Structure formats: C-alpha cells, structure tokens
C-alpha cells in the first residue's frame, strides 16, 4: 500500500514538470526608459524606432550678410607676431587665482630707432612709361628694361630699403584671381631665393592701384647673411594688358614710416605716360 502511494506521488510530480516545460518562455524586450514610461502612465511605451523623419536645421534666417566676411578699404594687412608670451606657472597654494603675466625686471629696453625724414622728387622711368615721386637722392638702377629700382644709399642702416617697379606686357587683362596668383608667386620667389630666412607672408587683400583694382600682401623676414630683420609689401595691377608690380622693402622697425610715406607717396603720385 505504501509503495502505491509513493508511486502515485512520483507520477504527479512528473506530470507537473512536463506541463511547465510546455509553457512558452517570454523575454523582456523593453528598455529601462520604456518600462519607466509604462509604469508611470499605465500605457504601453511608444516605439522609439518609428518612421518619423526630422528635417535638417536651417539657421539662416536671412539676417546674415556674407559681405561681413570681407574687409573694408583698409590698407594694412596684419601679420601675426612670431612668438606668444606664455603664462607663468601658478603654485598650488594660489590655485584659482587669476594669473598675471609680469615681464622680467632685467628685460632689455629696446634701443630707439633714429627718426627718418625724406624729401621727395619726381623720377621718370622712361622704359616703363611712368613717372612717380620717390625719396630724393636714392640710387637709380634701370639697367633692366622692364624694371626700375630705387635704393636708399644710407650706410648707417643694417638694411638698404628699396623700391622696385616692373611693367611686363601680358596677353590679356588679368582677373583678381590671376593677380592674386602673381602676388603669391612673387612671395614664393622671395622666400626661396636663398637670401632670406624665417619668411612670413600675410594673406592677400585688394586695394586701388594705378586707377584699377590691385592685389597686395605684406611679408616679414630676416636676411640670411646679416640677420637684419626686414619687411615689405608687394602690390600688382593690370592696365591695358600690362602687369605692373610695386615692391617696397625696408628695415622692419620702420614699417609704419615706409608704408605711410614711401609706399603711399608712390601710389598717389604715379602716372602712366
């Protein structure tokens, strides 16, 4: 009798296990955010991967003027400085304080440059069919038919300033992009001729020259042989299928003087014959 009871109990357990195995197992496929939404609202969570298409954002409301990217009628092209003064290291006990950059007390005081003063006369560059005003007493070199050069004879300077004009016939009127290419080519020639080092050119800009649109750029460099620091400006324009270029080169410390006087005097006095 006891054996029959044990056997019946074992059969009942087997039947229960088989029933459980036949039930379908269900896995939770909801994300935590979906389960939270369903718990709070009591409604099934929304499908996060629906078919709604979000269009591209358009931030241009019509108020942006692209001309704002262009410079005005400014003559100077700024060249960034070579070095930047580093901020001092702040000790841990001063953490959070605003650092103050202090120049060393033994920093040498720059030697003031002598004041320059030029009188001007009219030069006749006959081979270029051009006249202009330049500093009086400068040495003239016109041995090359398409080039006219003035050189400052002052031997007290570590670099002799020059003013060089060229006039080269071309087969068409040059566009702004072609003038820009000419300026960059002249800068490349200067940087690669072996006489200058640490050559730093500026970007190009537009300026009226010879009564038409010109393109110009600045540069600064050092003379390889002497170490003299120099700067210069190149400007080109095309008039009646002739490419004119002006290159003024000078000691870097006198940049403002040469641009405001020698360069500007040429620009405003030059006449084509």
CORHU-V735425 format. One record per backbone hydrogen bond with DSSP energy under -1.0 kcal/mol. CO is the residue of the C=O (numbers start at 1). NH is the residue of the N-H. E is the energy in kcal/mol with one decimal. If there is no record, write none. Layout:
CO/NH/E  CO/NH/E
//
This chain:
1/5/-1.7  2/6/-2.0  3/7/-2.3  4/8/-2.3  5/9/-2.1  6/10/-2.1  7/11/-2.1  8/12/-1.9  9/13/-1.9  10/14/-2.0  11/15/-2.0  12/16/-1.8  13/17/-2.2  14/18/-2.2  15/19/-1.8  16/20/-1.9  17/21/-1.8  18/22/-1.3  31/35/-2.5  32/36/-2.3  33/37/-2.0  34/38/-2.3  35/39/-2.0  36/40/-2.4  37/41/-2.5  38/42/-1.7  65/68/-2.2  66/69/-1.6  67/70/-1.5  72/74/-1.7  91/94/-1.9  92/95/-1.6  94/97/-2.2  104/107/-1.7  119/136/-3.4  121/134/-2.5  123/132/-1.9  124/126/-1.4  125/128/-1.1  125/130/-1.7  126/129/-1.1  129/273/-2.8  130/125/-2.3  131/271/-2.7  132/123/-3.6  134/121/-2.5  135/138/-1.2  139/151/-1.8  141/149/-2.2  144/147/-1.8  146/167/-1.8  148/165/-2.8  149/141/-2.3  150/163/-2.6  151/139/-2.5  154/157/-1.1  161/152/-3.0  162/249/-2.3  163/150/-2.9  164/247/-2.6  165/148/-2.7  166/245/-2.0  168/243/-3.3  175/179/-2.3  176/180/-2.5  177/181/-1.9  178/182/-1.8  179/183/-2.2  180/184/-2.4  181/185/-2.1  182/186/-2.2  183/187/-2.3  184/188/-2.4  185/189/-2.1  186/190/-2.1  187/191/-2.4  188/192/-1.3  195/224/-2.7  197/222/-2.1  200/220/-1.7  205/216/-2.7  207/214/-1.9  209/212/-1.4  212/209/-3.1  214/207/-2.3  215/236/-2.3  216/205/-2.0  217/234/-2.4  218/202/-2.6  219/232/-2.1  220/200/-3.0  221/230/-2.4  222/197/-3.0  223/227/-2.5  228/223/-2.6  229/252/-2.0  230/221/-2.1  231/250/-2.5  232/219/-1.8  233/248/-2.3  234/217/-2.0  235/246/-2.6  236/215/-2.0  237/244/-3.0  241/170/-2.8  242/239/-2.5  243/168/-2.4  244/237/-2.2  245/166/-2.2  246/235/-2.1  247/164/-2.6  248/233/-2.2  249/162/-2.2  250/231/-2.4  251/254/-2.1  252/255/-1.6  254/258/-2.6  255/259/-2.5  256/260/-2.2  257/261/-1.5  258/263/-3.1  259/264/-1.2  261/265/-2.8  262/266/-1.8  263/267/-2.3  264/268/-2.1  266/270/-2.2  271/131/-2.2
//
